[in-house]
Amino acid sequence: MLLNSSEYLNTVESIKQEIRAAQYRASVSVNRELLLLYHTIGNTINAHKTWGSKFIESLSADIKLAFPDASGYSVRNLKYMAKFALAYPDEEFVQQPVAQIPWGHNTVLLDKLSSPEERLWYAEKVIENGWSRNVLIHQIEGGLYQRQAIASKITNFEARLPASQSELALQTMKDPYLFDFIPLKENMLERDIEQDHPSIGLLLCKSKNDLVAEYSLKDMSKPIGISAYRITSCLPEEFEKQLPSVEDLQKRIL
């Protein structure tokens, strides 16, 4: 047997993939059990809310005494558990996407979103795209749900593109477009950008009239979409630190 033969290398790669898959299934299972525990604790806290805030403080201290090596039972986190149980009152939540994402992601959804439908949508996107917690925050603050799931898409893609390309084009359109650091789509990778696909047109307007837009696209033979754009004045902090200040620019000019 040659250790550098293609058969051997393929066998090793296959085993490595099986290991990764098993590790992922185990982590998902453990995560589900953790969330179920947090949900149970949250329900218990909510059932005794008449005991006041001192109850949560005492509970946190007693849990830490009993399980000194366990983390996650701070007063703040116990309050999140209570909020989590209120947000998903039925234990069937374990069948939903929120049970498949880490606890830290769930606390972001609880903090930043009030709509159950919106929380579920973002949870599905986390699973679909493998978002980190910071990416999730960025997408929520950027209004991805409003731009992609809610906003009306004015296009002729369905009539002018094959089904698979039409769906991709529709999902890529986020309305209105953010012209400051907009991603092409939420899971776009550099290698995806380099692939050869038929081009589509995009007409950007400060505002749009849906009826006029649909009428204008009716006889277009080329695939084209119409979207509004929005320019924001807020520069992300990590970029702001890398740019020279106004004073520095003035000194260089003068």
C-alpha positions as CSV (number, residue, x, y, z in Angstrom):
1,M,0.0,0.0,0.0
2,L,1.3,3.4,-1.0
3,L,0.6,6.1,1.6
4,N,0.6,8.8,-1.1
5,S,-1.8,6.8,-3.4
6,S,-5.0,8.5,-4.3
7,E,-7.0,5.6,-2.9
8,Y,-5.4,6.0,0.5
9,L,-5.7,9.8,0.5
10,N,-9.3,9.6,-0.5
11,T,-10.0,7.1,2.3
12,V,-8.3,9.4,4.9
13,E,-10.3,12.4,3.7
14,S,-13.5,10.4,3.9
15,I,-12.8,9.4,7.5
16,K,-11.9,13.0,8.4
17,Q,-15.2,14.1,7.0
18,E,-17.1,11.5,9.0
19,I,-15.3,12.7,12.2
20,R,-16.2,16.4,11.5
21,A,-19.8,15.4,10.8
22,A,-20.1,13.4,14.0
23,Q,-18.5,16.3,16.0
24,Y,-21.0,18.7,14.5
25,R,-24.0,16.4,15.3
26,A,-22.7,16.0,18.9
27,S,-22.3,19.8,19.3
28,V,-25.8,20.4,18.0
29,S,-27.2,17.8,20.3
30,V,-25.4,19.2,23.3
31,N,-26.4,22.8,22.4
32,R,-30.1,21.6,22.2
33,E,-29.9,20.1,25.6
34,L,-28.3,23.3,27.0
35,L,-31.0,25.4,25.6
36,L,-33.7,23.1,26.9
37,L,-32.1,23.4,30.4
38,Y,-32.0,27.2,30.1
39,H,-35.6,27.2,29.0
40,T,-36.6,25.1,32.0
41,I,-34.7,27.4,34.4
42,G,-36.3,30.4,32.7
43,N,-39.8,28.9,33.2
44,T,-39.1,28.3,36.8
45,I,-37.9,31.9,37.3
46,N,-41.0,33.3,35.6
47,A,-43.2,31.1,37.7
48,H,-41.8,32.8,40.8
49,K,-41.4,36.3,39.5
50,T,-43.5,37.6,42.5
51,W,-40.4,36.8,44.7
52,G,-38.7,39.8,43.2
53,S,-35.2,40.3,41.9
54,K,-33.6,39.0,45.1
55,F,-34.7,35.5,44.0
56,I,-32.6,35.6,40.9
57,E,-29.6,36.9,42.8
58,S,-29.9,34.2,45.5
59,L,-30.5,31.5,42.8
60,S,-27.3,32.6,41.0
61,A,-25.3,32.4,44.2
62,D,-26.6,29.0,45.2
63,I,-26.1,27.5,41.8
64,K,-22.5,28.7,41.8
65,L,-21.9,27.2,45.2
66,A,-23.3,23.8,44.1
67,F,-21.5,23.9,40.7
68,P,-18.4,26.0,41.2
69,D,-16.9,25.0,37.8
70,A,-20.0,25.7,35.8
71,S,-20.4,29.0,34.0
72,G,-23.5,30.6,32.6
73,Y,-25.5,31.1,35.8
74,S,-24.8,34.8,36.4
75,V,-27.7,37.1,37.4
76,R,-27.6,38.5,33.9
77,N,-27.7,35.2,32.2
78,L,-30.5,33.9,34.4
79,K,-32.5,37.0,33.3
80,Y,-31.8,36.0,29.7
81,M,-33.2,32.5,30.5
82,A,-36.4,34.0,31.8
83,K,-36.7,36.2,28.7
84,F,-35.9,33.1,26.5
85,A,-38.7,31.1,28.1
86,L,-41.2,34.0,27.6
87,A,-40.1,34.3,23.9
88,Y,-40.6,30.6,23.3
89,P,-43.3,29.4,25.8
90,D,-43.7,26.0,24.2
91,E,-41.0,23.4,24.5
92,E,-41.5,22.7,20.8
93,F,-39.0,25.5,20.3
94,V,-36.4,22.6,20.2
95,Q,-37.7,21.8,16.7
96,Q,-37.1,25.4,15.6
97,P,-33.8,26.9,14.2
98,V,-33.2,28.8,17.5
99,A,-32.4,25.4,19.1
100,Q,-29.6,24.9,16.6
101,I,-27.7,28.1,17.2
102,P,-25.5,28.9,20.1
103,W,-26.8,30.6,23.2
104,G,-24.8,33.8,22.5
105,H,-26.6,34.1,19.2
106,N,-30.0,33.7,20.9
107,T,-29.2,36.4,23.4
108,V,-28.5,38.7,20.4
109,L,-31.9,37.8,18.9
110,L,-33.6,38.5,22.3
111,D,-31.8,41.8,22.7
112,K,-32.3,43.2,19.3
113,L,-35.6,41.8,17.9
114,S,-39.1,41.6,19.3
115,S,-40.8,39.9,16.3
116,P,-40.8,36.0,16.6
117,E,-40.9,35.8,12.8
118,E,-37.8,38.0,12.5
119,R,-36.0,36.0,15.1
120,L,-36.7,32.7,13.3
121,W,-35.6,34.2,10.0
122,Y,-32.3,35.3,11.4
123,A,-31.8,32.0,13.1
124,E,-32.3,30.2,9.8
125,K,-29.8,32.5,8.2
126,V,-27.2,31.8,10.9
127,I,-27.5,28.1,10.2
128,E,-27.6,28.5,6.5
129,N,-24.5,30.8,6.3
130,G,-22.5,29.9,9.5
131,W,-22.6,33.5,10.8
132,S,-20.6,34.4,13.9
133,R,-22.3,36.4,16.6
134,N,-20.7,39.6,15.3
135,V,-21.9,39.0,11.8
136,L,-25.4,38.3,13.1
137,I,-25.3,41.7,14.9
138,H,-24.0,43.4,11.8
139,Q,-26.8,41.9,9.6
140,I,-29.5,42.8,12.1
141,E,-28.3,46.4,12.5
142,G,-28.0,46.7,8.7
143,G,-31.7,45.7,8.4
144,L,-31.1,42.6,6.3
145,Y,-34.6,41.2,7.1
146,Q,-36.3,44.4,6.0
147,R,-34.2,44.6,2.9
148,Q,-34.4,41.0,1.8
149,A,-37.4,39.3,3.3
150,I,-39.9,42.2,3.4
151,A,-39.0,44.8,0.8
152,S,-40.8,44.4,-2.6
153,K,-38.5,43.3,-5.3
154,I,-39.2,44.9,-8.7
155,T,-37.5,42.8,-11.3
156,N,-38.1,40.8,-14.5
157,F,-35.7,38.1,-13.4
158,E,-38.3,35.3,-13.3
159,A,-39.3,35.9,-16.9
160,R,-35.7,36.5,-18.2
161,L,-33.5,34.1,-16.2
162,P,-33.5,30.3,-15.7
163,A,-35.2,29.3,-12.4
164,S,-32.0,28.8,-10.4
165,Q,-30.4,32.0,-11.5
166,S,-33.6,33.9,-11.0
167,E,-33.8,32.8,-7.4
168,L,-30.2,33.7,-6.8
169,A,-30.7,37.2,-8.4
170,L,-33.8,37.8,-6.3
171,Q,-32.0,36.8,-3.1
172,T,-29.1,38.9,-3.9
173,M,-31.2,42.1,-4.2
174,K,-31.5,43.7,-0.9
175,D,-33.8,46.7,-1.0
176,P,-32.8,49.4,-0.3
177,Y,-29.1,48.9,-1.2
178,L,-26.6,50.1,1.4
179,F,-23.8,51.8,-0.5
180,D,-21.5,51.8,2.5
181,F,-19.9,48.3,2.7
182,I,-22.8,46.4,1.2
183,P,-22.1,42.6,0.7
184,L,-23.2,41.1,-2.6
185,K,-25.1,38.5,-0.6
186,E,-24.9,37.4,3.0
187,N,-22.8,34.2,2.3
188,M,-20.9,35.4,-0.8
189,L,-17.3,34.2,-0.9
190,E,-14.5,35.4,-3.2
191,R,-14.5,32.2,-5.2
192,D,-18.3,32.7,-5.8
193,I,-17.6,36.2,-7.3
194,E,-15.1,34.8,-9.7
195,Q,-17.5,32.3,-11.2
196,D,-18.8,33.0,-14.7
197,H,-22.6,33.7,-14.8
198,P,-24.7,35.7,-17.2
199,S,-24.8,39.3,-16.0
200,I,-28.0,41.0,-14.7
201,G,-28.8,44.7,-14.7
202,L,-29.6,46.8,-11.7
203,L,-31.1,50.3,-11.8
204,L,-30.6,52.2,-8.6
205,C,-32.9,55.0,-7.6
206,K,-33.2,57.3,-4.6
207,S,-36.8,56.3,-4.4
208,K,-39.1,54.2,-6.6
209,N,-42.7,53.9,-7.7
210,D,-43.5,50.1,-7.8
211,L,-46.3,50.5,-10.4
212,V,-44.1,52.6,-12.8
213,A,-41.1,50.2,-12.2
214,E,-43.2,47.1,-13.1
215,Y,-44.6,48.7,-16.2
216,S,-41.1,49.8,-17.3
217,L,-39.7,46.3,-17.0
218,K,-42.6,44.6,-18.9
219,D,-41.0,44.6,-22.4
220,M,-37.4,44.4,-21.3
221,S,-35.6,41.5,-22.9
222,K,-32.6,41.6,-20.6
223,P,-32.8,40.6,-16.9
224,I,-32.9,43.8,-14.8
225,G,-33.9,44.8,-11.3
226,I,-34.9,48.1,-9.8
227,S,-34.0,49.0,-6.2
228,A,-33.7,52.0,-4.0
229,Y,-30.4,53.0,-2.5
230,R,-29.6,54.6,0.8
231,I,-26.3,56.3,1.8
232,T,-25.4,56.3,5.4
233,S,-23.2,58.7,7.2
234,C,-22.1,56.4,10.0
235,L,-18.8,54.8,9.4
236,P,-18.1,51.5,11.3
237,E,-15.8,52.0,14.3
238,E,-13.1,49.6,13.0
239,F,-12.8,51.6,9.8
240,E,-13.0,54.9,11.5
241,K,-9.9,54.1,13.6
242,Q,-7.9,53.3,10.5
243,L,-8.6,56.6,8.8
244,P,-6.9,59.9,9.4
245,S,-8.7,62.6,11.4
246,V,-10.0,65.8,9.9
247,E,-7.1,67.7,11.6
248,D,-4.5,65.3,10.1
249,L,-5.9,65.9,6.6
250,Q,-5.9,69.6,7.1
251,K,-2.3,69.6,8.2
252,R,-1.2,67.6,5.1
253,I,-3.2,69.9,2.8
254,L,-1.9,73.1,4.3
